Amino acid sequence: MKDRMKRILFAAAGLAAAAAAASLAGAELVERILARVNDRLITQSEYDKRLEVASKSFRNTGDAQEMRVTVLEDLIREKLLEERAKEMSVTATDEEIMAAVTRVKQQYNLATDAEFDAALAQTGMTRDDLKRQMSETIVMQKVIGREVTSRMDFSDDALRLEYERKKDQYYAVPENARVSEIVLKFSPTDPEARAAAATKAEEIQAKIKAGTAFADLAKEYSQGGTKDRGGDLGVVSKGELQEALDAGIFVQPPAEYPPAVLTSDSIHLFHVTDRKVAGYKPFAEVKEDLKKRISDDMYEKRFTEYMDKLRRDAFVKIYDDDLAKLDANTKKTS
């Protein structure tokens, strides 16, 4: 789930007490209305409290104007989801609310009721406030589940199409082979040592042709780190080793014993088996990984489309001129 939805579902969790207080205060005074979403109102105090929470939570994640319009947008979306929930007759059961409250207690390691009440008091909330907020959150989750998540297409046909689009990015498998080596070292400033190493390499190659096992020769003659393993390097992918060694292993046409490779201070003999051409991991192998990779992107796209439609079909009026301009500018650039 992306940050935008997380904000809508959870950023309000600490505001239930303030919302309840504002509701009670409304019986005694007329509060400034910041915006209207169909028949639902966003009050100045509701917005200010949410902005205060946002400024603490997202202090270093954008400028003040961006945060102001983001908070307003989240509130508008909440009102749209609340209204849609009413139209769909979506509710939260007592069992679901209590389970959500229990998860909150576990998340913050609140073992006793006293600790729980004290933690709530620090945010100005009561248990009833939290239950009310959990109920609202669950209802919005259900609406999104029915209207967005359940309509996301994870059929094999859809995943195969996405596989073709993403396989170069995520599932390419380079040419590879199982490789063993014999390394003969010499001083780069000693021509005689280099000549002696070349002679030794020719002798080893002759023994290979005569049928001596490469692993036995590696244990006897190699001066590389793989000597004790019979020269075994394991499976090597093209492009993994130094360019000269890579070219020596992956010669064309493929060879089990390719020509020796000379570097500035060593000679390398290779035994190459199980060589496989470049390709892609099969769809069946990566299907679940692919689903995880694309689910967030697909969710964000579907959720944004859904919320945009709800807003287009709704009456939304922002009464604060500055916020109205910021909101309009955001839509132009999005």
Secondary structure by P-SEA (a helix, b strand, c coil): ccaaaaaaaccccccaaaaaaaaaaccccccccccccccccccaaaaaaaaaaaaaaccccccaaaaaaaaaaaaaaaaaaaaaaaaacccccaaaaaaaaaaaaaaaccccaaaaaaaaaaacccaaaaaaaaaaaaaaaaaaaacccccccccaaaaaaaaaacccccccccccccccbbbbbbbcccaaaaaaaaaaaaaaaaaaaacccaaaaaacccccccccccccccccccccccaaaaaaaacccccccccccccccbbbbbbbcccccccccccccaaaaaaaaaaaaaaaaaaaaaaaaaaaacccccccaaaaaaaaaaaaac
